[in-house]
Amino acid sequence: MTDLATKEEKIFTPDDLVILEAADHQDILGTWKDDNGNEYEFTEQNEFHILNKEDSDGTYRVVEMKEDNIRKISIFVAGGTLQYEYKVLDEGDTLELYSRDAETYYYWHR
């Protein structure tokens, strides 16, 4: 939303969420692979790429729930929005993604 007085872009979030900048989620930046051979990349510019598929670029945002310290990622691609809770495991080598909607865990690896 644009502030009419200052012309600045404003993002409104619920009180219990904090939008994280790239410096706050360095642990997910870079390239990941899933068990099906798909390769994904998160960049510092909040870009998301599926490296082995054409026309699959998008963006992402990471938020943290203040009380629980749970991190959530939303990935925006042409086909829609994917939302997960996530943790980085194995000293940064495994990304655990949990989809509440599907009640499923996904694991991506470096």
C-alpha positions as CSV (number, residue, x, y, z in Angstrom):
1,M,0.0,0.0,0.0
2,T,1.3,3.5,-0.8
3,D,1.2,6.2,1.9
4,L,-0.5,9.1,0.2
5,A,1.3,11.7,2.2
6,T,4.9,10.4,1.8
7,K,4.5,8.2,-1.4
8,E,6.3,5.5,0.5
9,E,5.3,1.8,0.0
10,K,4.0,0.4,3.3
11,I,3.6,-3.3,4.2
12,F,1.1,-4.1,6.8
13,T,1.7,-7.3,8.9
14,P,0.0,-8.8,11.9
15,D,1.6,-7.8,15.2
16,D,2.9,-11.2,15.9
17,L,5.0,-11.4,12.6
18,V,8.3,-9.8,11.7
19,I,9.3,-9.6,8.0
20,L,13.0,-10.7,7.8
21,E,15.5,-9.2,5.4
22,A,18.1,-11.3,3.6
23,A,20.7,-10.6,6.3
24,D,18.4,-12.2,8.8
25,H,17.9,-15.5,6.9
26,Q,21.3,-16.1,5.3
27,D,20.9,-19.8,6.2
28,I,18.5,-20.4,3.3
29,L,20.3,-18.4,0.6
30,G,21.9,-20.4,-2.3
31,T,21.0,-23.6,-4.1
32,W,19.0,-26.6,-2.8
33,K,17.9,-29.9,-4.3
34,D,14.9,-32.1,-3.5
35,D,14.7,-35.9,-3.7
36,N,13.2,-35.7,-7.2
37,G,16.2,-33.9,-8.7
38,N,14.7,-30.4,-8.8
39,E,17.1,-27.6,-8.0
40,Y,16.0,-24.4,-6.3
41,E,17.8,-21.1,-5.6
42,F,17.0,-18.3,-3.1
43,T,18.9,-15.0,-3.7
44,E,19.6,-12.0,-1.5
45,Q,17.3,-10.0,-3.7
46,N,14.3,-12.2,-2.6
47,E,14.3,-14.0,-5.9
48,F,13.4,-17.6,-6.2
49,H,14.3,-19.8,-9.1
50,I,13.6,-23.4,-10.0
51,L,16.9,-24.0,-11.9
52,N,16.0,-27.0,-14.0
53,K,12.6,-25.6,-15.3
54,E,11.9,-22.8,-17.7
55,D,9.7,-19.9,-16.8
56,S,9.8,-20.8,-13.1
57,D,11.2,-17.6,-11.6
58,G,9.4,-16.0,-8.7
59,T,10.0,-14.2,-5.4
60,Y,9.9,-15.1,-1.7
61,R,9.4,-13.6,1.7
62,V,10.4,-14.9,5.1
63,V,8.6,-13.9,8.3
64,E,9.2,-14.9,11.9
65,M,6.5,-15.4,14.5
66,K,7.5,-13.3,17.5
67,E,6.3,-15.5,20.3
68,D,7.2,-19.0,18.9
69,N,10.3,-18.0,16.8
70,I,8.8,-20.1,14.0
71,R,10.0,-19.0,10.6
72,K,7.6,-19.1,7.6
73,I,8.5,-18.7,3.9
74,S,6.1,-17.8,1.2
75,I,7.2,-18.5,-2.4
76,F,5.4,-16.7,-5.1
77,V,5.6,-18.3,-8.6
78,A,3.5,-18.2,-11.7
79,G,1.4,-21.2,-10.6
80,G,0.5,-19.7,-7.2
81,T,1.9,-19.2,-3.7
82,L,3.6,-21.9,-1.6
83,Q,3.7,-21.4,2.1
84,Y,5.8,-23.4,4.6
85,E,7.2,-23.3,8.1
86,Y,10.9,-24.0,7.8
87,K,14.0,-25.0,9.8
88,V,17.6,-25.4,8.6
89,L,19.1,-28.7,9.9
90,D,22.3,-30.7,9.7
91,E,24.6,-27.6,10.1
92,G,23.0,-25.9,7.2
93,D,22.9,-28.8,4.8
94,T,19.1,-29.6,5.0
95,L,16.1,-27.4,4.6
96,E,13.0,-28.8,6.3
97,L,9.8,-27.4,4.9
98,Y,6.5,-28.1,6.6
99,S,3.2,-27.4,4.7
100,R,0.4,-27.0,7.2
101,D,-2.2,-27.2,4.4
102,A,-0.9,-30.6,3.2
103,E,0.3,-31.7,6.6
104,T,3.5,-32.8,4.9
105,Y,7.3,-32.4,5.4
106,Y,9.6,-31.8,2.5
107,Y,13.4,-31.9,2.7
108,W,15.8,-30.1,0.4
109,H,19.6,-30.6,0.6
110,R,22.7,-28.6,-0.4
